[in-house]
Amino acid sequence: MEGAQKIIPVTQVKKELLEIIKEIVAEDVTVAVTKNGVPVSVLMSAERYEGLLETIEILADRNIVKALFRAAQEFQAGKALTHEAAWAEP
């Protein structure tokens, strides 16, 4: 399963859930849980889940996506300001 750093069978998850949760939080990994070798669920930290939802929300907004695309084009064209220039007094 793409995106998952670990793949663990559901029987192992049943036995080691607390340890798996500790690892997920400590190492910020995503775990695919399999049943009979087939991925059936994903375990991830709440922080990673919130980030995923935020990314989906951003990508669903056409205006934001267009603005990001324009910004990337301007950056590639060399139309970027340095940090100092952006925050300099007018």
N, C-alpha and C positions, 0 to 999 in steps of 0.2 A: 504494500500500500504506500503510495507516494505521500511524502510529508511526515510520515511517522518515523521517528528515530529508532523505535523499538517495536517489535511485534511479539506479543505474548498470548499464549492460549488461555482461554477463559478459565480452565481448571487451575492454572497457575495463579491467575488473578484472584480467584476465590481464596486460595491459600495465603497469598502474600499481599493483599490489598493495601494494608497500612504501609508496608515497606515501599510498594510501588508508588503510592501517593507521595510519600516523603521524597522519593527520587524525582518524581515529576516536578515537585515544587523546588527542590534544591538545585536541580540541574536544568530546569525548564525544558524538559523533553515531552514529546508527544508519543503516546503509546497506542498502537493499534491492537485491539483485542480480537482474537480469532476463535471461531468455533468450527471444529472439523476442518481447520486449515483455511477457512474463509473469513475475511475481516467482517466483523459484525458491529463494532463500536470503536470509539476513540476516547482516550482519556487524556486530558490536558489541564494545565493550571487554569484557575479562574482568570488570572491576568492575561494569559494567552487567548483565552476564549473571548474576553472583553475586547482585546485588540483585533481579533478576527471579525467580531461583529462591527466594530468601528470601521474597519477596512471595507467591509461589505456595504455599509451605509455610505461611505465616501464614493465608492465605485458606482453606486446606484444613482448618484446625483450627476446628471449630465453636465451641468454648469461647472462643477468642481473638476470633473475629468477634462473638460475642454480647457479650463484654466491651467491645469497641471501640464497638459500637452503643449499649450502655448509657452509656458514657462520653460519646459524642456527644450523646445525649439529655440527660444531666445538664448538660453544658456549655451547650447551647441553653437549658436551663431556668434558667441562672444559678447552678448549683450547682458552680462552679469556685473553686478556691483560687488566690490569688496565689502567685507564686514564694516570696515572703517568708513567707507563712502556711504553705505546705507544708513549709518547711525550718526553721520556728521551733521552738525548744526547747519541750517540753510543760510 
